[in-house]
Amino acid sequence: MEKTILHLDMNSFFASVEQAANPNLLGKPIAVGGGIKKGSVVAACSIEAKAFGVKNAMSTWKARKLCPHLIVVIGDMTKYIYISKIITKMMVDYTDLVEVFSIDEAFMDITKTQDRFGGAIELAKDIKRRIKERFKLTCSIGIGPNKLIAKLAGELQKPDGLVVLREKDLPTKIKDVQVKELCGVGRKTEEYLRLLGVRTIGNLNSYPREKLVKSFGMAYGEQLWQMGQCHGASEVRPYFYETQAKSIGHSYTLPKLTSNTEEINGYLLRLSEQVGRRLRRENYKGNVVCASIGTGDDKTSSHQKKIKDFINDGYQIFKVAKSLLAITNKIRFVSVSVSGLLHQLDQISLFSHVENQKKVLAAVDKVNDRFGEFTIERAAIMSTGLQGKTGMVPPKLYGLRNFKMELRGIEPLTSRMQI
Amino acid sequence: MEFTCEKKYLQSGVSSVEKIVTTRSTLPIIGYLLLEAKKNGVKLSANNLEIGIELALNSKVEKEGAILVPAKTIAGIVAKLPDTKVSFKLNEKGLINIAFGRSNFNVHTLPADEFPVLPKIKADKSFSLSAKLFAAMIKQTIFSVSSSDDKHVLTGVLLEFGKSGRAGDSANFRMIATDGYRLAKRGEVIELADEIKGSIIVPAKALQEIARIIELDKEEAEIVITFSADQIAFSFKDVYLVSRIIQGQFPDYRQVLPKKGVTKVLVSRKALLDSAERATVIASGSANVVRFDLKENKLHLFASTPDIGTVDEIIDAEVTGQNKVQVAFNIRLVTDVLKVLENEKVIIELSESLGPGLIRGDTEGQYLYIVMPIRTQEAA
């Protein structure tokens, strides 16, 4: 049976929320970010700002050059999370099968429930109406037989779009769409495909399978071919399913370039402590530590190491991360992550000092849970407060797991009906 | 320098020393072997600054001399030797000619005087025991050392001298190794002078090498062990191996020896090992966690991994004490010890679900193994 998958993407989410919250900003080019300090970036910009060529993740300085009357608004994650949560709640009114893809994007499998709402299009219109009434926000909805096509359909009309692609329309209706619009085709792949003469989905559709496999390898080549045939995963993983994290990490962009190892180690320790804290909160331990540094543009160098023990102590993570990095040039970007994760397992040590250390961490966590992060912190990182919260990133980069934690309170439709 | 040597001596000699050589060292000279030909024979040495080894090569010396040869090249040639005599001859250009049958190698060398001298220990304390016994003790403990650079003292094996003072423990020489999650202890009664007391930590690598050399040798012989405050030397037949001693405080292992276990389980070692290894097939997908479940004289090993499956192994057991215990272990820590025990039956002593497990042979022996459990969601 043909599935009906709906993709919902909030238009310029962070910026639109700010405009909706403050009518003075309506119709004006605004950018949400860390401020106008040197080195801050645009996390999200309004439709009006986009018209000037302002893009997400652009430096504020460059954005203001393109659009001198750009209004820069300091981002407020709590607001965005709150609204996103309510929108997710609305979606759950139509089906349990709501997959949260990022803070401003979600998939719904409405195959079995659409008829109750007068069909897919009526259902989509209803969601759009409710979101607009409640928050004065618009979204683009795409409907298709799988997630790939639904997302693509959503991309075709922005803002405030509603596009339906049925199995029988494929690939004819989208044959002239650029391949880069496909979710999973990045800039590099796009460039490479162009060298092969593949620019549109139509080109990809008729491109021989063997040649794709030869150029991109077994797995990715096959995936690209499937994409060209408009095949894609249609399984929507509901938001309340616990997904296994693959890695947990934090990154930070420094206020300015530096090669001061003491300063960099300070940030590294702070990030490591944050990673450790999250590992413990989500009940994970990992045995692969990865550390990266970068100059702030695209160039980052990453190193990782597999260690013998599974750890979740920030200081231990820091020690490994530090050993991986050799600071030779000035850098602006630091990140630490831990992978090789194990859930809910704790190998008990023979030695009481190790078990005691675990108890100390648990106690510190408890205090910080109650009185806020870094109420108790290592003396070594007291001087390295990360300026401008690390949370201000473009919506697509905002940690999905963080957001999913926020969604824990939302009851699935089925359990509500049982009551 | 000129000498000839039989293949069998050359092969065993080179294979005994080559493991010491590290080619990745920043000091290139560490990648070389020292060949010293004197009237009474040829000496072969390797030294990586942590461990040094020298042994006699049974050979016929024509002309005395000493030279450094690249270890990797020599090991490569020796590995593929036909059964024949090999002649070594150093020419004026500093190349060593290695000839046998119709093969003819000329290999670059370095002058011998650059080689770090193997330290001779001032005979501080010395004792000897059967080499085979010594190797067996190493084999039963060494696998428990830590491989983490983080826990430096735990990368070595503790050699402890003198009586423990525990009732029923007659051993006056013990080896103890632990990585923090399990601990292996093997004791033995040997001839030991009264002034040898206290303990030293010996790098696992040195013990591993000496055990390997002892095991290569079929004959029974004594090993003489000499140590000072910072070095230890092993003399076994023609082999002399010297290693630094790890400085630091080994954790007080006596504190972690469990008091009486609540439950004693007697099982066939082979049956348990086979079951444990089969359970690993599933458990390897989830950090090797296997739940030991004791029910009515049956020991169940249970493991599950999402997307792969589950396993339930049932082993006959004789249980004394409490007959209902559930505890999870990293199964690899259990199979490790089952492989080095030689008893037909083993005893597992369990206490509460988060307390240590103890594994030993069924006969009153000098061996003891402690393994700490894993706290899982269910147990928490």
Boltz contact constraints between the chains, C-beta under 6 A:
constraints:
  - contact:
      token1: [A, 308]
      token2: [B, 147]
      max_distance: 6.0
  - contact:
      token1: [A, 308]
      token2: [B, 148]
      max_distance: 6.0
  - contact:
      token1: [A, 342]
      token2: [B, 287]
      max_distance: 6.0
  - contact:
      token1: [A, 344]
      token2: [B, 377]
      max_distance: 6.0
  - contact:
      token1: [A, 345]
      token2: [B, 287]
      max_distance: 6.0
  - contact:
      token1: [A, 345]
      token2: [B, 374]
      max_distance: 6.0
  - contact:
      token1: [A, 346]
      token2: [B, 375]
      max_distance: 6.0
  - contact:
      token1: [A, 347]
      token2: [B, 181]
      max_distance: 6.0
  - contact:
      token1: [A, 347]
      token2: [B, 374]
      max_distance: 6.0
  - contact:
      token1: [A, 348]
      token2: [B, 372]
      max_distance: 6.0
  - contact:
      token1: [A, 348]
      token2: [B, 373]
      max_distance: 6.0
  - contact:
      token1: [A, 348]
      token2: [B, 375]
      max_distance: 6.0
  - contact:
      token1: [A, 349]
      token2: [B, 180]
      max_distance: 6.0
  - contact:
      token1: [A, 350]
      token2: [B, 180]
      max_distance: 6.0
  - contact:
      token1: [A, 350]
      token2: [B, 183]
      max_distance: 6.0
  - contact:
      token1: [A, 350]
      token2: [B, 256]
      max_distance: 6.0
  - contact:
      token1: [A, 350]
      token2: [B, 372]
      max_distance: 6.0
  - contact:
      token1: [A, 351]
      token2: [B, 251]
      max_distance: 6.0
